[in-house]
Amino acid sequence: GQQLNQSPQSMFIQEGEDVSMNCTSSSIFNTWLWYKQDPGEGPVLLIALYKAGELTSNGRLTAQFGITRKDSFLNISASIPSDVGIYFCAGQAPGTYKYIFGTGTRLKVLA
Amino acid sequence: EAQVTQNPRYLITVTGKKLTVTCSQNMNHEYMSWYRQDPGLGLRQIYYSMNVEVTDKGDVPEGYKVSRKEKRNFPLILESPSPNQTSLYFCASRRGGASHEQYFGPGTRLTVT
């Protein structure tokens, strides 16, 4: 089936630093989604992107839907300790109601 | 409180013993889905349901069954569990239409020995 390649797999950063992660696909998606999963909990939606080229912010988070519709990136500015968790990209496969998730980026913030 | 609930939260069972993991949502959502999460593989969709009596396979449906007899409930059934089904399972729901915001349950950690 379709796969989403997410990088990096993990990151250790200092508090206050900016973070960037991305997601690529071998096929196009009509929707890109970014989720965060805190330890011991289910994922929570951060940002949803619906159009190629779209740039959307949610507080310190900014995400973009790539022009080719095969990639997306998420930036976190001025990281804080509560940003710790696993970040997943996801997309809805065109013509289906299925969701494909990336393998996740594990973020650790050092105070 | 709007939520998705799953039961049980933890389950240890033996190979071949049928089990059911329940999922219920109180938001009147049309779409419900089951995922499994495994280290290094992210979340993979098992089955989803667009509405009552409408279900379809996700990417990894083998060894699982689902049913959607009521809008609020979407149980996951393992008729003959095997060790490779040891995983963390999440149920999720969302409104119908263009909304993609899925609300996830707290997860069920299943171990099959």
Interface residues (C-beta under 8 A of the other chain):
Chain A: G1 Q2 L4 Q6 T31 L33 G40 E41 G42 P43 V44 L45 A48 F88 A90 Q92 Y97 K98 Y99 I100 F101 G102 T103 G104
Chain B: V4 Y31 S33 Y35 G40 L41 G42 L43 R44 Q45 Y48 M50 D56 G58 D59 F90 A92 H100 E101 Q102 F104 G105 P106 G107
